[in-house]
Amino acid sequence: MENYPITISKDKAVHHFEVGEYAHHDDTKCKFRVFENGAFVASFEPDANDFLHICQNPGGIDEEVLHLLADKIEAHHPHGINDNIRKLKP
């Protein structure tokens, strides 16, 4: 999957992020990595209900900005963000 841009505005500050989705095979890697001006600044991990949680924040991004970003990433994936294929139990 290609990276895609997301813009977040908060208190007159505008952040231009680029979000990349990465293969998720183990618990040591986060699924979504976020870059700002080409530098890795944060990552997110989905829970079982497809809600994103902050995994890493090496860029020291304001937590409210990260929550707004998580909301936009979730909206970018309307059919769910987990790799899991959910099966209904008979």
C-alpha positions in Angstrom: 0.0 0.0 0.0 1.3 3.5 -0.8 1.8 6.2 1.7 -1.0 8.8 1.9 -1.0 12.4 3.2 -3.1 13.6 6.1 -3.2 17.2 7.3 -4.1 18.1 10.9 -4.8 21.6 12.2 -4.8 22.5 15.9 -4.5 26.0 17.4 -3.5 27.6 14.1 -0.7 25.0 13.7 -0.9 22.9 10.6 0.8 19.5 10.5 1.3 17.7 7.2 1.8 14.0 7.8 2.5 11.1 5.5 1.1 7.7 6.7 2.4 4.4 5.7 0.7 1.0 6.4 3.1 -1.9 7.0 2.9 -5.6 7.2 2.0 -6.7 10.7 3.4 -10.1 11.6 4.5 -9.7 15.2 4.0 -7.6 18.3 7.3 -5.8 17.9 6.2 -3.7 14.9 3.5 -1.1 14.7 1.1 -1.2 11.8 0.9 2.5 10.8 4.0 4.7 10.7 3.7 8.4 10.5 6.3 10.8 9.0 6.5 14.6 9.0 8.9 16.4 6.7 10.4 13.0 5.9 11.2 12.1 9.5 9.5 9.2 11.4 7.5 10.9 14.2 4.9 8.4 15.4 3.2 5.0 14.9 -0.1 3.5 15.7 -1.4 0.0 16.4 -5.0 -1.2 16.0 -6.8 -3.1 18.7 -9.2 -5.9 18.0 -12.1 -3.4 17.4 -10.1 -1.4 14.8 -9.4 1.5 17.1 -5.9 2.9 16.8 -3.7 3.4 19.8 -0.4 5.3 20.0 2.5 2.8 19.7 5.5 5.2 19.5 5.9 9.0 19.6 9.6 9.6 18.9 8.8 13.0 17.4 7.2 14.3 20.6 4.0 15.1 18.8 1.2 16.6 21.0 -1.1 13.8 22.1 -4.2 15.6 21.0 -2.7 16.0 17.5 -2.0 12.2 17.5 -5.6 11.4 18.5 -6.9 13.6 15.7 -4.5 11.8 13.4 -5.7 8.4 14.5 -9.3 9.4 13.8 -8.3 10.4 10.2 -6.4 7.2 9.7 -9.4 5.2 10.9 -11.6 7.2 8.5 -9.3 6.4 5.6 -10.0 2.7 6.2 -13.8 2.5 6.3 -13.9 -1.3 6.1 -11.5 -1.8 9.0 -7.8 -1.6 9.6 -6.9 -5.0 11.0 -5.3 -7.7 8.9 -7.5 -10.2 10.7 -10.3 -11.8 8.8 -13.1 -12.1 11.3 -15.1 -15.2 11.1 -18.6 -15.6 12.6 -18.9 -18.5 14.9 -21.7 -20.9 13.8 
